[in-house]
Amino acid sequence: MITTQDQVTVAFTLAGQVGARDFPDWIARHAAKLGIAYDIAESTQRSLSLRATGAAEMVDAFALACSLGPQSVEIEALTFADTSADLRSDGFFSG
């Protein structure tokens, strides 16, 4: 987790059946509702890796919501990653 003036950035991966067509739009809607900026780092039929930035409690809520997902996906695991090694000195992610 990276903290920057009341904002945190958290990377997490959802494992399971995450390839449903409606999932990206569902994620975008929930991110907007919670005031979260996010990007999808990697996406396959079996896993989805995201980075989310916002207020700590909203990022936590976003990760939890994503782990529950819409009915069209089946999430088997939610794993958080340490992003501190990926953050460059200018505040952007490397890679």
C-alpha positions as CSV (number, residue, x, y, z in Angstrom):
1,M,0.0,0.0,0.0
2,I,1.2,3.5,-0.9
3,T,0.0,6.5,1.0
4,T,0.1,10.0,-0.4
5,Q,-1.8,12.9,1.4
6,D,-5.0,11.1,2.4
7,Q,-4.8,8.9,-0.7
8,V,-3.7,5.3,-0.8
9,T,-2.8,3.1,-3.8
10,V,-3.5,-0.6,-3.4
11,A,-2.8,-3.4,-5.9
12,F,-4.9,-6.5,-5.7
13,T,-5.7,-9.5,-7.8
14,L,-9.0,-11.3,-8.2
15,A,-8.7,-15.0,-9.1
16,G,-11.6,-17.1,-10.4
17,Q,-13.9,-16.8,-13.3
18,V,-13.5,-13.1,-14.0
19,G,-13.9,-13.0,-17.8
20,A,-17.5,-12.0,-17.9
21,R,-18.2,-9.2,-20.4
22,D,-20.1,-7.1,-17.9
23,F,-17.3,-7.1,-15.3
24,P,-15.2,-4.2,-16.6
25,D,-18.3,-1.9,-16.7
26,W,-19.4,-3.1,-13.3
27,I,-15.9,-2.3,-11.9
28,A,-16.0,1.2,-13.5
29,R,-19.5,2.0,-12.0
30,H,-18.4,0.9,-8.5
31,A,-15.1,2.8,-8.8
32,A,-17.0,6.0,-9.8
33,K,-19.5,5.6,-6.9
34,L,-16.7,5.3,-4.4
35,G,-14.5,8.0,-5.9
36,I,-11.7,5.6,-6.8
37,A,-9.2,5.9,-9.6
38,Y,-8.1,2.5,-10.9
39,D,-6.4,0.8,-13.7
40,I,-6.4,-2.8,-14.8
41,A,-2.8,-4.0,-14.8
42,E,-3.5,-7.5,-16.2
43,S,-6.6,-9.4,-17.3
44,T,-7.2,-13.0,-18.2
45,Q,-10.2,-15.3,-18.0
46,R,-8.9,-16.6,-14.6
47,S,-7.5,-13.5,-13.0
48,L,-7.7,-9.7,-12.9
49,S,-5.1,-7.5,-11.4
50,L,-6.0,-3.9,-10.5
51,R,-4.5,-0.8,-8.9
52,A,-6.8,1.5,-7.0
53,T,-6.2,4.9,-5.6
54,G,-8.5,6.9,-3.3
55,A,-9.4,7.3,0.4
56,A,-8.2,4.3,2.3
57,E,-11.7,3.2,3.5
58,M,-13.1,3.7,-0.1
59,V,-10.2,1.6,-1.6
60,D,-11.0,-1.1,0.9
61,A,-14.7,-1.0,0.1
62,F,-13.8,-1.1,-3.6
63,A,-11.6,-4.2,-3.2
64,L,-14.4,-5.9,-1.2
65,A,-17.0,-5.0,-3.7
66,C,-14.8,-6.4,-6.6
67,S,-14.3,-9.6,-4.6
68,L,-18.1,-10.0,-4.5
69,G,-18.6,-8.9,-8.1
70,P,-21.7,-9.2,-10.2
71,Q,-23.5,-12.6,-10.5
72,S,-21.7,-13.2,-13.8
73,V,-18.3,-13.8,-12.1
74,E,-17.1,-16.2,-9.5
75,I,-14.3,-14.9,-7.4
76,E,-12.3,-17.6,-5.6
77,A,-9.6,-15.4,-4.1
78,L,-8.7,-11.8,-3.4
79,T,-4.9,-11.2,-2.9
80,F,-3.3,-7.8,-2.0
81,A,0.2,-7.0,-3.4
82,D,2.8,-4.7,-2.0
83,T,3.1,-1.9,-4.5
84,S,5.9,0.1,-2.9
85,A,8.5,-1.5,-5.0
86,D,6.6,-0.6,-8.2
87,L,6.2,3.2,-7.5
88,R,8.7,5.5,-9.1
89,S,10.0,8.6,-7.5
90,D,7.6,10.7,-9.6
91,G,4.6,8.9,-8.2
92,F,3.9,6.8,-11.2
93,F,4.0,3.0,-11.5
94,S,6.9,1.4,-13.4
95,G,6.2,-1.4,-15.8
